[in-house]
């Protein structure tokens, strides 16, 4: 449907053309609403998945500052999201060896744009040793530069301790 230029310039647009425009606009608005509802539903499912997992999930800036964290990480670190957002992840480590390990892995992810997995342990606030499998995944922008890093932490303490017990038993 094309509005005649002459009719438009003279200020005379036939009613049927206006009705066609209104109809086309309403159709586009309905499609946009459906698309928006689908995006909201998808976001809700994603958020539910991220928030309900036992693994810590977070995103970091390329400089190593927390951009977001899920409930599990918030709980395991015994601090609020508001306190962590913007904090440099290095500030969480008291052990220099662990801090360097993390920095090296983060630098690898940024430099090479590839994921890095590693294991580290720390002593939690209850003075218990916790063993974590960590994975850092680069999220690239359209030019291939690291925009942010998605991280996951899985507590593997019980698994590692069970493996250590088995090893002791079989070596006796």
N, C-alpha and C positions, 0 to 999 in steps of 0.2 A: 504494500500500500504506500503510495507516494502522494503527498499533498501537492496539488498543482501550484506551481510558483506564482502564476498569475492570480489565482484565487487568494493565495496567502498575502501577496502584496496589496491586493485591493481590500483585504480584511474580510473577505467572504470565504469562509471555509465551510463546505457543505457539512451538515449535521452527521451524515453517515460516515464521513472521514473522521470526525471528532469521536464518534462512537467506536470506530475501529481503533483509534489511538487509545482510548480509555480501556477497551477490551485487551489490547496488547499490553498495556501497562499493568493491568490487573493480573494477567497471566504471568508476566515477569515477576511481579510482587509475590504471587503465590508460589512460584518455583523457588524464589529466593528464601521465602519462609521455610519451605520444606528442606532446602539445603541447610539453612541455619539450624533447624531442629535436628537434622542428622548429625551436624558437627557437634552440637551440644550433647547429644546422646553418646556419640563416640568419645567425647572428652570425659563425660561422666564415667563411662566404662573404663577408660584408661586410668583416670584418677583413682577409681575403686581398686583396680588391679595394683597400682603402685602403692597405694596406702595400706592394702591388706596383706602384702607379702611380709615375710619375716626378715628378708634381706634388707639391708640398708641401701637405699637408692638416693643418689644426689647428683647435682650438676655443679661443675666448677667453671669459673672463668679461666682463660688461658694463663692468667696470673696466679691461679690457685685459690681464688676466693669463692666461698659457697654462694651459689645462686639459688638453689632449692635443695630441700631434703624431705624425705618421707618420714612418717611417724616412727618407723622401726629404728632408723638412725637417730632420730631425736631421743627416743627412749634409751637406746644403747649408750648414747653419749651423756645421758642425764642432763640435758640442757634443752632450751626451747629453740624453735626454728628462728624466732626473732633474734635471739642472741647469736645464732650461727650465721645467718645470712649476712654476707659481706666480710665474714671472718676469713682470714687466711688459714687454710687447712694445716699448715705447718705449726700453727699455734697450739694445735691439739696434742702434739707429740712432746713428751718430756725426754724421751730417749733420742739422742743425736743420731744413732745408727738408723733407727726407724725413720726419722725425719729425712735423712739423706736418701734412704731407699725410696721413699715416696717422691722426693724431688727428682731423683734420677728417672723413675718411671714416668712421672708427669712430663719431664723434658723429652723423653723418648716419644711419647704420644704426640706432643706438639711438633717436634722436629720431623718425625717420619710420617705422621698422620695415620698411625696404625695402633690398634689396641695393645694393651699391655696387661698381663696377669701376674700376680705375685702373692706371696703369703707373708704375713707378719704377725707378730704377737705383741700384746701389751698387757699391762696390769690394770684392771678396771678399778672403779672407786671402792669396790668391796675386797680389794687386794687379791683378786682371782686372776689367774692367767687366762687370757682370751686369745684364741688363734683365729685369724681372719684370712679368707681368700678374697683378694680384691681384684677388680677388673676396671680398667680405665679405657673408655671408648671415645675416640674423637668424633665430634659432630662438626662436619665441615660446611663452610658457606659455599656459595655458588662458584667461587674462584678456587676452591680447594684448600682454603686456609682453615685452621682450627678455630671454630667460633666459640665452642664450649666443650667441656668434657663430661660425659655421662659416666658415673661411677656406681659400682655395686660392691657391697661388702657382705660376705656370707660367713657366719660364725661356724667354724669347722672344729671347734675345740673338742667336742665329744668324739668325733670321728678320729682325730689325730691321737687323742689319748687312748682310744680303743686300739688303734694300730700300734701304739707304743707298748701297750700291755701284751698284745699278741706277739710282738717282737721279743719282749722279755721272756715270755713263756717258751717260745720256740728256740731261744738261744740258751736256755738253761740246761 
